[in-house]
Amino acid sequence: MSAWLIYVIGFTAQLLFSGRSILQWIISEKNKRVLTPVLFWQMSLVASFLLFVYGYLRNDFAIMLGQILTYFIYIRNMHLQNQWLRFPILLRWFLYLFPFIILFIGYNNQVYDRALLFQNNDIPVWLLMLGIIAQVVFTLRFVYQWFYSEKRKESSLPMGFWVLSLLGSMLILSYAIMRRDPVLLVGHLLGLFLYIRNIFILEKQL
């Protein structure tokens, strides 16, 4: 696949991620408290789908890891908002199985080589480790949000979510600069502002 098409997929994913964050921010600003609309999770799921594909095409394990860890949390939040079952059943099963289908097809066609992920000349081991740590920290925000929401039986974005978002985004920005990845760079620059703003809104709310 040509490089420009790979970047189109990546930038489309980041546009969706940024769009969901802007939507959530506008709604929160209007209501003077942090809110999470249904569309936030729907856009998150589609964006995660595309960014996983982007990471796969870029042979970037850090990106793929970050998406696979949050992908199913997005689905769970749609469950909590009683929206998941509104999707057609075939689409639900496809979304459930998609990451595993990609891995299965890739390995069985001898396209997906672990050496490309862990011994990629474009990504030295220390940089790969930085990317993995950054994605894990960034992903922990949704793990924290998931436990918090399960406890309250409603989908919400608490303070810990925004603090982890800010820290993880700063780490991913460092990775993006050193990896020279414009998709990650553009996506997380906007995110920094939105995370800081939500922290301020929550502080006033509390």
Beta strands, then each sheet from edge to edge (+ up, - down):
end
